[in-house]
Amino acid sequence: MTAPVLVGPSPAGGGPTPSLTDREMELLTRVANGESYPQIATDWVVEPITVRTTGARVLRKLGANSIAHAVFLACQMRILDPTRRHGDHAGFAAHRYRGEEPCEACWEGERAYRAERRAARKANAA
């Protein structure tokens, strides 16, 4: 395991945190939400090797052994908020509960959830 690359004060006030780019943060967030590298590569319109390279940089910066370990460490370091979900019905509900306008990913997840529920009601009625 390599030592994390630390820059700046920690959000928790306990020392410096790793400096991650926006793309690295997006990768970490999407992996935390259950997406695979091939799914992310398709959305980013890049080759899967590009996503793996970004993942390798995240591992190095956080001092992690795997991407799952990186997500765990990011939650411990409060880089990621383990209580926040995005892109599904629960994420949508969490935004509303906090009095926030849901993000686009959560709106899409909510639309998919509602369509699924509608289809289930129609199937039960038939």
CORUR-V903038 format. One line per field, one symbol per residue. ss: DSSP state (a for helix, b for strand, c for the rest). A space follows every 10 residues. Layout:
ss: ???
This chain:
ss: cccccbbbbc cccccbbbcc caaaaaaaaa aaccccaaaa aaaacccaaa aaaaaaaaaa aaccccaaaa aaaaaacccc ccccccccaa aaaaaaaccc cccaaaaaaa aaaaaaaaaa aaaaac
